Amino acid sequence: MNILFLTSEIHPLIKTGGLADVSRSLPLALHALDHEVRILLPNYTSVQSQLPDVHCILENFPEGLLPAPARLLEATLPDTPLTLWILDCPELFERSGGPYQDEEGNDWSDNPARFGALCTAGAWLAQQAGSRLNWAPALVHCNDWQTALTPVLMKLWDCPVPSVLTIHNLAFQGNFPAHWCASLHLPSSEFHMESLEFHGQLSFLKAGIVHADQITTVSPRYAREIQTLEMGCGMDGLLRRRASALSGILNGIDELWDPETDVFLPVHYTARKLQGKARLKKHLQMKIGLPVRPDALLIGMVSRLTWQKGIDLVLDTLEDWLTDEVQVVVLGSGETEVERQLAHWSSRAPERVRVILGFNEVRSHEIIAGADLFLMPSRFEPCGLAQMYAMTYGTLPLARATGGLADTIIPYQAGSQPVEGTGFLFENADPQDFHGALTQALACFHQKEVWQRLMRHAMARDFRWNKAALEYQTLYQTLLSAP
């Protein structure tokens, strides 16, 4: 099956979050099932510089189709057999800063034009690729708001190819002033509450939800949660109306995340030979300047430092549970006040708290492998990958029971026989529930035999992409066989 896969980021070329990991791993898993995938993404400044062999396969798009001159380039994603189609439009994408924001963290004012162009190119390629490029997709798979106008354009242009839209995070919707409809050549007749309009604005994501043939989210529980008033971000009614076309398929993790082969680690280990993990804990403590104490519960957190991720629960309770038997390392960036409070704790208790602001791929692997416990107290989490990474490395996650966290973590029940579980869950996003779960985890950590049994249970879980790819394959085949 030929699949055109649209994304705004892909690891390792451009990454702001889990979408980049999925955009690499899912096409790889589909390729392993003998599907031919073309991945369409923008040519940001950082993209082409990382690709050794790029050639042009389309010198120009039809005049007036896109807001600026553009070419289509082709390359191979490094260390994979995957073919990239790169939308080369310097006026829109060749600039400093990130894919969505400038260097000061402000959204690019022309984001509707930038990602409207990506959607338009994707829809046009779905129609024209067979005759122009000797390759025609059987199906188009879009991801998040940045590509969600594609199904709308495909319907407007009577493109017979079915479309799938995956919602990685409903909170990011791509809502813009209504005047962008005219700028993007969208018919005014579609600007109403049953199509493009959302509270007086043009909504990329809502448009995709309305017009895509199938909608998926990144975990089964999140697919249910976004149909509720609490978690639906204002679109719960629409999602309930489209419930028959909505499903949740749990993300997997890349094969690069393996404690036996991880290239970022100086020591490797397996569930049968855990000695290497203890050595990595010591390595991490020494590297970040914590006292080397094998008896201390080393808690790691690698996250955006935002309200969604529950970092305020950590700060609100830190004084209550940060004792001599606990050490904490946090890696991430986010809200200025949160960063300030964490830095305060790092200077106040340097023998127990270390904070590393920013993101570092090597350090994230070292924390996930070297920590004993991994925090993910998210208020909502569509899927989450870090908890799956942590379990794969025998680092027990402690998380709120929401979205993909609840779908992947088996909670430990104290006193249960036989000993079962792969981590610790708490129900409510409040300091009391969070502190209670930490207390349970600390008590369990002192029962070394029980803790090691949980570690081995966690490492026995298989979170690879094989199962998810088969579910997507079934979904695609069902769409293609529909009358």
Protein Blocks (a to p, Z undefined) as FASTA:
>chain_A
ZZddddfbdcfkbccbfmlmmmmmmmmmmmmnopacdddddddfklmmmpmbdcdfbfbd
cehkambdcdddddddehiabdcdddddfklmncghdfkbcfkopacfklmmmmmmmmmm
mmmmmmmmmmmnopacfbdcdedjklmmmmmmmmmnopabdcddddfblklnopacfklm
mmnopafklmcfklmbgghiacfklmmmmmpmbdcdfbfklmmmmmpfklnnopmmmmmm
mmmmgccddddddfklcfklomkbcbdcdfklmmlmmmmmmmmmmmnopacdfkbccddd
dddddfklommmmmmmmmmmmcfkbccddeddddfklmmmmmmmmmmmmmlpccdedjdf
klmmmmmmmpmbdcdfbfbdfkopmlmmmmmnopacddddehjllmmmccddehiacded
jbdcdfbdcfklmmmmmmmmmmmmmmmmlmmmmmmmmmmpccbfklmmmmmmmmmmmmmm
pZZ
